[in-house]
Amino acid sequence: MSHAPRPILQVGAGAKIAIFSQAPGNIAHQKGKPFYDPSGVRLRAWMGLDEDTFYDVDTVAIAPMGFCFPGYDKNGGDLPPLRPCAERWRARLMAALPDFELILLVGGYAQKWHLGARARKTLTETVVAWRDYGPVHVPMPHPSWRNNGWLKKNPWFERDLLAHVRGRVAALTG
């Protein structure tokens, strides 16, 4: 790793909504704030939240699988979440968190960990079956620009799943 570990998460005892994602990106690592990058802008839009509400620890909890920015691969893409971090700390963190009324599972790593054997073979299959995991868990793709092609191929995501998420978020945030 070419940088010092810096766990990036946001948790508060009053949060009703949780976002469990993959790993913080480099900008989040630099700023010390989860989803503080273009992916976060898109995720907030998907949820229908402004920045202040999104970063209110008593409204939204954010805990990536790997906790820290994993660095880049040889092609300049983010490496996968650091497995030892999730293996060592994830269960402990989950045991300390409150019960959430809505949990967004952002990306395949979070879906596989939180859904276990209930996760489908692929991310797309899991997200297509989003209704099977409700009412609390909602699997989603990562809001990265790298998924623009996936979003174009799956217009039901915005029409159906995001409409559901926005409704749930609005109900939980008053």
Buried (B, 14 or more C-beta within 10 A) or exposed (E): EEEEEEBBBBBEEEBBBBBBBBBBBBBBBBEEBBBBBEBBBBBBEBBBBEEEBBBBBEBBBBBBBBBBBBBEEEEEEBBBBBEEBBEEBBEEBEEEBEEBBBBBBBBBBBBBBBBEEBBBEEBBEBBBBBEEBEEEBBBBBBBBEEBEEBBEEBEEBEEEBBEBBBEBBEEBBE
